[in-house]
């Protein structure tokens, strides 16, 4: 029997397929845009300029300063660029860093956004913005930051390096994993979560073997979309809190941090969420969910130790302290000692260990 639940469908238009980038001009016009500022990271500036040329008279200019964790000062520079070119909408072309900047601009100015993801970050599907000020990352949840339209073009992911594909894809899986045991989980989101995990777990090894495998790339983008919807629809728990803490405090790369922490956070929560563990294990084709995700990351060549992506050993205790401040919901009570052990194992790259909750 299905019990009572609440499901909120977020207002976002999705255009999915191959070659869909060509619809960008029509989608801007559909939103009533007249002058679009294209947003990218410095690395994707040439790609952004090419898109701008295709937009013709709708192209107002480019801001190629997007960076990890959406620092407040970068957002302020982008607002100045918007004013300087009289832009009335933004087009975010790139991964989570660029999407985050578009969201920050929408929150501050009310501008409409067209988002064109080139990774599997999934943040384009959420009303959540994480931004950093003075080394501290905070999260805002507001439907105002949700892009009005998202264009998924499989062609844009064909050249995504395998290393980034893997960590970006496992980052997406993390969204769906936590959605399965969220406080406000529901049957609809859980269906999307399990399907999203399955699609990505199937696609990532195929992409690692053949990076331009269009069918596998399509599966991965589809899975990332589903996982992003999960992230935007229900709340999150320990895993996302830990990753925000680690990323913002130690300036660690976002997707790699999620990839490393996920098996450990899942092992911590395992005793409290047996049904979710069963669904995750089934979706990835493993006997144990947390060990299966650890093995998947290792098999695909991803780093599995926080020390290998720049976290100092001296930061373990600080991270544990921060992880238990500002109370937030988690299916298992937050125990500082057990969380410190979790972070220490993730720092060293050790396999995840399921521990019993304190009596």
Secondary structure, 3 states (H helix, E strand, C coil): CCCCCCCCCCCCEEEEECCHHHHHHHHHHHCCCCCEEEEEEHHHHHHHHHHHHHHHHHEEEEEEEECCCCEHHHHHHHHHHHHHCCCCEEEEEECHHHHHHHHHHHHHHCCEEEEEECCCCCHHHCCEEEEEECCEEEEEECHHHCCCEEEEEHHHHCCCCHHHHHHHHHHHHHHHHHHHCCCCCCHHHHHHHHHHHHHHHHHHHHHHHCCCCHHHHHHHHHHHHHHHHHHHHCCCCHHHHHHHHHHHHHCCCHHHHHHHHHHHHHHHHHHHCHHHHHHHHHHHCCCCHHHHHHHHHHHCCCCCCHHHHCCCCCHHHHHHHHHCCCCCCCCCCCCHHHHHHHHHHHHHCCCCCCCCCCC
